[in-house]
Amino acid sequence: MVRSLLLLCLGAFAPALGELRDGARPAAWSHVGSSKVLRMRGGGETTDMVIVGCGVPKRGMGWYHSTQLLDGMINNGRLSAVVEPYFLGPGKDSPPGKLFNEYVEATKAKDSSVKFFSNLKDWNPEKKNTCALIAGRTADNPRIFKELVDKGCTHIYLEKPGAPTVAELEEMMRYANEKGVKVYVGYNKNVTKYVRLALEFQNATPGASTMFVHNNAYKEEELPECFERNAEGILKNMAIHELALLVTYYNVKVDTVKEVIPDMEYSRRLTLNGPSSGKPFTDFSRVGFTVKTTEGKTVTVRADRCVRRDAARLMCPIPTSTYSTTAPRSGRRRSPAGALPAPKCSAAC
């Protein structure tokens, strides 16, 4: 099952990373890490940005990006509007909905020009250069994407994985090219320091192999809601970041996968009832696997919904030698002494 899911996810990277199956790369489709995207942080004309699918404060990626804009972390970006159909609609009286209302009030207090909408149909761009950031449920992305293009958005930033299927991603790419819209898919780990340090160490250490570890901080009792909200599954929703690393740095593609070895002892598959729909959702709370390619490369991925820290760990030929780099916690850096103990090759970023 892990192998088939992995191959399905890898198939989505052709359009998601800007490569059609014939190898052509359209100018309208890119990914985070390219020079075009990085220039969005520079000077020049201010760009209006609308968040579509904000999500729960301190949990949703839309909320996170909105705080970046409000705090001035995107120099030429201005948060002009937030569209949140659920927490400004049917879910407004739920506990998360009440948290969202507090976020709305705090946002208005900080910048009274930001507008909030419960329905995308009620929002329209106010400026020619408008970037829409889609961060809602993956299943809704194709519909929302087309609506935003039709409304005249010139740029769209898609949170991973962009769409539920390869066919839908390819249709979105075709439509963007037809309308001249620039589209970006967010795979931020491709440009993180802890990944760069791990790759540098691996390249300098003959025989080393890498394990990418991705952790979320859900509590066990929160998994039913997590499974329901992220119904596309852990590989497409969470470990998709690690698959992007495998594609980018290890040339892992559908036709280069020689073997997928599931870590049966580590992996845990559950069926849980979603709190909103009452329907059962089957997914992994944690999953681990090793990929071997036809080019002789080996790389391991582990993803766990219920742990806190991300890392890249390298297993060296020397049994006692392990190198580990970890993603920094928000607001502070971790000192090298906090990394996993290993002789002369342990570090944290």
N, C-alpha and C positions, 0 to 999 in steps of 0.2 A: 504493500500500500504506500509506504514512504517513497519508494522509487517512482511509482506512477504519479504521485502528487508532485514530486520534485521535477520530473520531466515536464509536467503540465505547467508548473510555475516558470521553468526555464524558457518554455516556449513563449511566454509573455514578454520576455526581455527583448525580443527582436524589435517590436515597435516601441517598447517602453524606453529602451536605450537609444532609440533613433536609428535603427537599422531594419530596413525591410528585408524580406527573405532573399531578394536578389542582391543584397549588399549595399544598395543605395541608401544614402542618409539625407532625408529631407531637411531643409533649413528650418522648417517650422517646428521641429521636434527635437528636444535636447534633454539633458539631464544635469542635475546639480553637480558641480565640479567643473563644468565647462567655463571658458572665459566669459561667454555671454551672460551666464547667470551671475557670476561673481561681480560683473560690472553693475548689477542692480544695486549694489551697496554703495556705489560711488556717487559723485555729484550729478549736476544736470537738473533737468526738469523733474519736479515732484510728481510722483505717480500715485493716483488714487488706488487704494486696494480695498476690496470687499472680501470678507470671509464668509463662505457659504458652508454651513455645517460646523458651528463653533464647538459644540460639545460641552461636556461638564468642565467647569473650572478646575484647574490643576490636574486634569486628566486628558481632555481632548486636545488634539494637535491644533485645531482651529483656535481654541482659546490661547494656546501657547504662542502661536504666531501673532495673534492680536496683541498680546502683551509685549512682544518684541517691537511691534509697530508703535504702540503707545509709549514705550520707554525709549524710543528713538534709536533702536538698534539697527534699523534699516534706514540709512541716512536720507534717501530720496523717496521713501515710501510713506504714505499717509493713510491711516485707517479711516476710510470714509463711511463704511457701513458693515453691519453684521447681519447675515440671514440665518436664522435658527428656527426651522419649522416646528421642531418637537418641543423644546423648552420654552418657546414663546407661544406654543399652541397646546396640544393635548397634554403635554407633560409639565405644564407650568406650575401645577399644584403638587407635583411629586417632590420628595426631598431634594433630588438633584435640580429640579426646576426652581426651587426656592434659592438654592445656591447660585443658579444662573441669574436670577433676578437681582441678587446682591452684586453680581459681576456687572450687570447692566447699569445699576445705579452708580457703582464705583467708576465705571467707564465714562458715564455722562458727567460725573463730577470732575474727572480729569480732562475730558475733551467733549464739550457739549455739542460739537459739530458731528459726532459719530451718530449715525442713524441705525435703528434696529428694525428688522422686518421679520414677520413670521412666514411670509410667502415670497418666493423668488419673483413671482409675477408682479409684485408691487414695487420691486426695485428696478431702477434703470441707471446706467452710467451717467455721471454728471460731467465727466471730462473725456476728451478723445483718448488719452492714454490711461486706460484703466486695466488693472490686473486683478483677476478673480482668483482666489485661493480656495480650491474645493477640498474640504476636509471632513466630509460627512461619511455616510455608509458607502462602502465600495459599490454595492448593488445599485445605488442611486446615481453614481458618477456619470454614466453615459447620457442619461436624460438631462441632468443638470448641466453637463458640458455643452450639449447642443443648445440649450436655452441661453446660456451665457454667450456663446458664439453669435447666436441670432440677435442678442441684445446689443452687440457691437463691442464686446470686450476684445481688446487688442492682444492681451497676454493672459494666459491661464497657467496657474501652478497647480498641478495635481499631486495630492498626497498619494503615496504608494498604496496599492499596486496599480492604481489608475482606473481599472475596470475589472469585472469578474473574469472575463475571458479574453483570449488572444484576438478573436474575431472582433470583439467590441473595441479593443484598443486600436486595431487596424482601421476600423470604420471611423473612429474618432480622429485618427491621424489623417485619413483621407479628407475628412470634412474640414479639419484645420488648414490643410494645404490649400484646399479649394477656396477658403475664405481669407487666407493670408494671416492666420492667427498664430502667434508664437506660443508654444506649449512646453512646459518644463515638468519633469517628474522628479519628486524629491527623494533622492537616495544619498543622505548626508554622510553616511559612514565612509563613503569613498574618499572623503577629504579630511577625515579626522586624524588627529595626531597619534592616537594609540594604535590605529591600524597601520599608519606609516612606520611607526617604530617597530611593530611586529614584522612587517615586510622587510625592513632594513636588516633586522636580526636574522630572519630566515635566509635572506639572500647571502648573508655573510657566514652562514653556518651550514656546511655540507651535511646532507642527510636529515635536516630539521623538517618538521611538518607542523602545520598550524591548526589550532582549534579556535574557532570563533564562538564566543559565548554571549548570548543575548538574553537578558533577564528583564522581566516586568516586576512590578511590586504589588500585584493583586493579592488579596487575602483569599483563602480557600473558599469562603462563603460568597465571594464576589465573582467566582468563575461562571456561574450560570448567566449572569448579565453580560459578562465578557464574551462568552460563547455566542450568545444571541446577537449582540451588537456587531461582533466580528465574525459573521457567519461564513465568510469565505475561508476561514480556517487559519491556523497558526502559521503555516508555511507561506500563504499568500499575504497574510496581514502583518505578521511579526518577523519571521525569519526571512522574509523577502529582502530585508536589508543585507543579510548575510549572503543570500543568493546573488545579489548585485555585486558583492565583493568577489564572489567566486567567478562570476562572468567577467568582471573587469580585470582581475589580477591573476586568475588561474585558467582563463580561457575555457571555462566550463560552459558547454552548450549541449543542446539535446544530442547532437551527433558526436560529441567528444566524451560523453559519459560511458565509461567502461563498466563500472560497478558501483552500486549504492549499497552500503552495508549499514543497516539500521542498528542502532544501539538499543536492543530490546530491554536490557536491564535498566537503562536510564529513562526510556520513554514511558509515558503514561497517557492512555487514551480513555476518555470518559464520555458518557452520554448524560447530559444535564438538561433540565427543563428551563426554558427561558422565562424570566419573571414577567415579561410583558405579554408574550403570546401564549405561554403555556406549552409551546411546542418543544419536542426534544431536539437537541443539537449535539452532534457527535464531533469531538475534536480532541486534540492532544493538549493536556495542561503543560506537558513538557515533551520535547522530542529531540532525539540526537541521531546523527548519521554521519558516515564518512563517505566521501566521493573519491573514486579513483578514475582518472581520465585515460584516454588512449595515448596521451602524451607522457604518461608516467607520473603525473602529479597527484598528490594525495592531500586532502583537506577535510577537516571535521567541523561540523556545526552542531551546537547545542542551543536550544531555546527553551526557557522556562518562564511561565507566566507569574510565578510566585516567589521570585528572588529579586534582589534590588540592583545588581551591578553588572554592567557589560564589560567584556574583556576579550583580549586576544592572547592565547596561550600557545607557546611553541614547545613541542616535544623534541628534544635534541638527541643525537645518537648516544651521548653520555647519560647513563641512567639517572644520575643524580642532578642533571642540569636541566632546569626549566626556566624559560623566560616568559614573563607575564606583563602585559600592559593593560591598563584599565581606563575606561572612559571617566573623565572627571565628574564629580558631583557638581550640581548647579551651585555657582557662587564661590567655589573654592577648588584648589588643586590638592591632590593627594601626594604626599611626599614619597620618594622612592622607598623609604623604610616601611611604608604601608603595603607594599606589593608582596606577592607570594615569595617566601624565602627560597633562594636558589644561589648557588655559588657563582659570584661574579657576573651574573647575567639576569638580574632581576630589576625591573624598573616600572614605574607608573607614570602616567601623564596627567 
